[in-house]
Amino acid sequence: MTAKTTLNTQPPDESGTEIHRRESRLQIYLPYGLGLLILLTMVLVVALPTNPIWRVRAQAIADWTYTILCLIPMVLCVFPVFMLVAMSIWGMYRLHGITEPPLRKLENLAAGLATRINNASEYVQRKTIDVSTTIEPALNLISTFDNPQQEVSDVPTE
């Protein structure tokens, strides 16, 4: 109900508080009370009879009510989340397809670089060993001129 229609239907001496109370009763409390009355009537219709066929009917009404009041709203509320997850999965699949070839090239480049580094370090290691074995006699000759090292036990203690 809009303000324009309420102004036309209200008596001229009615205050804003009274308008609010009347509209609250008509638009909030009345539908709530009617729904509660319908639910209470359904419960009484199902609960009062003791005949076994009524129990089967009660089970059918309970299942139908559960489906309408619980499951369908849950499905409707979860559907956007489901669609978001589905779209995310599709996006990740597309992103994987786009990024796979460059990453594969990078992986091959890194493997080739690692092989070249290993070969270069092995070459340097072999050359270092060759140079060390070549100059070993000269180092032994030079070390004969070094001062003899005193052991720790030979040093006098004060």
C-alpha positions, 0 to 999 in steps of 0.5 A, spaced: 500 500 500 502 506 498 502 513 502 497 516 497 492 510 497 493 511 505 492 518 505 485 517 501 482 512 505 484 515 512 479 519 516 482 526 517 483 526 524 487 519 524 495 520 526 501 517 523 501 512 529 494 509 528 496 509 521 502 505 522 498 500 527 492 499 522 497 497 517 501 493 521 495 489 523 493 488 516 499 487 512 503 483 518 499 480 523 493 478 519 497 474 514 502 471 520 495 469 524 492 466 518 498 462 516 499 459 523 491 458 523 492 454 517 498 450 520 495 449 526 489 446 523 493 441 519 496 439 525 490 437 528 487 434 522 493 429 522 494 428 529 486 427 532 484 421 528 487 414 530 485 410 524 492 407 521 490 410 514 490 417 517 497 416 519 499 414 512 496 420 510 499 424 515 506 422 513 504 424 506 502 431 508 509 431 512 513 429 507 510 434 502 510 440 507 517 438 508 519 438 501 515 445 500 518 448 506 525 446 507 528 442 501 525 447 495 528 453 499 535 450 500 535 448 493 534 455 491 539 458 496 544 453 494 543 454 486 547 460 486 553 457 490 553 451 485 553 455 479 559 459 482 563 453 483 561 450 476 563 456 473 570 456 477 571 449 475 570 451 468 575 457 469 580 453 472 580 448 466 580 454 461 586 457 465 590 450 465 589 449 458 592 456 456 598 456 461 600 449 460 604 450 453 608 456 456 609 452 463 611 446 459 616 450 455 619 453 462 620 446 465 624 444 459 628 450 459 629 449 466 631 442 465 636 444 460 639 449 464 640 444 470 643 439 465 648 445 462 650 447 470 651 440 472 656 439 466 659 445 467 660 444 474 663 437 473 668 440 468 670 445 473 671 440 478 675 435 473 680 441 471 681 443 479 683 436 480 687 436 474 691 442 476 691 440 484 695 433 482 699 437 477 702 442 482 702 437 488 709 436 487 711 443 487 706 444 493 710 439 497 717 442 495 715 449 498 712 446 504 719 443 506 721 450 507 715 452 512 716 452 520 714 446 523 708 447 527 708 446 534 703 441 537 698 444 543 701 439 548 708 442 546 706 449 548 708 451 555 703 453 560 704 458 565 
